[in-house]
Amino acid sequence: MRPAAPIAAVANHWEGLDRPGAPRWQESHARQRRMLVLLAGGPVPPGLAWLGPPLANPGTRLAAVMRPGAGALELAGLNETKLASSVLRIG
């Protein structure tokens, strides 16, 4: 069994996990490239300041940052590019 990745990012693609996603809807490959750049830069900073286009787009409804090694999760509901909920933080 492989150790858990330090972080996972999701936008119809799973990065940092051995579970590849599939292209979905608009700008899927641009979202995947942006996530790879974020993850290559080290840990994603807390909060959602990183969540801009193309990750946030007219179809965005959920943003999540999972840190399995720390037992932490940040989750927010969106309506297109705007927060529609407060950010749920666990861990």
C-alpha positions in Angstrom: 0.0 0.0 0.0 1.4 3.4 -0.9 1.4 6.2 1.7 -1.3 8.8 1.3 -0.4 11.8 -0.9 0.2 14.9 1.2 -2.5 16.8 -0.6 -5.2 16.2 -3.2 -6.8 18.8 -5.5 -10.0 18.2 -7.3 -11.7 19.9 -10.3 -13.0 16.9 -12.3 -9.5 15.5 -12.1 -7.9 14.1 -9.1 -4.3 15.2 -8.7 -1.9 13.8 -6.1 -3.8 10.5 -6.0 -3.5 7.3 -8.2 -7.1 7.9 -9.4 -7.0 9.8 -12.7 -10.1 11.9 -13.5 -11.7 12.3 -16.8 -12.2 15.6 -18.8 -15.5 17.2 -18.0 -17.3 20.2 -19.2 -15.4 23.5 -20.0 -11.7 24.1 -19.7 -11.1 20.7 -18.2 -7.5 20.4 -19.3 -6.8 24.0 -18.3 -8.1 23.2 -14.8 -5.9 20.1 -14.6 -2.8 22.1 -15.7 -3.6 24.8 -13.1 -3.9 22.2 -10.4 -0.6 20.6 -11.4 1.1 24.0 -11.1 -0.4 24.6 -7.7 0.7 21.2 -6.4 4.2 21.6 -7.9 4.7 24.8 -5.9 4.4 23.0 -2.6 1.5 22.8 -0.1 -1.6 24.7 -1.2 -2.0 27.6 1.3 -5.0 27.5 3.6 -8.0 29.4 2.4 -9.3 29.7 -1.2 -7.2 32.5 -2.5 -5.9 30.0 -5.1 -9.4 29.4 -6.5 -9.7 31.5 -9.6 -10.2 30.9 -13.2 -10.0 28.4 -14.8 -10.6 26.4 -11.6 -13.6 28.5 -10.7 -15.9 28.9 -13.7 -19.6 29.0 -14.5 -20.0 25.3 -13.6 -18.2 25.4 -10.3 -20.2 24.2 -7.4 -17.7 22.8 -5.0 -14.1 23.4 -4.0 -12.1 21.1 -1.8 -8.6 20.8 -0.4 -7.8 17.5 1.3 -4.7 16.9 3.4 -5.0 13.2 4.3 -1.7 13.2 6.2 -2.9 16.0 8.5 -6.5 14.7 8.7 -7.7 18.1 7.3 -10.3 19.2 4.8 -11.4 22.6 3.5 -14.7 22.6 1.6 -16.8 25.3 0.1 -19.9 25.6 -2.0 -19.8 28.0 -5.0 -22.2 29.5 -7.4 -20.1 29.9 -10.5 -17.1 31.9 -9.3 -18.6 33.2 -6.0 -18.8 31.6 -2.6 -22.3 30.4 -1.9 -21.4 29.0 1.6 -18.9 29.6 4.4 -15.8 27.5 4.2 -16.0 24.3 6.2 -12.7 23.4 7.9 -12.1 20.1 9.6 -8.9 19.1 11.3 
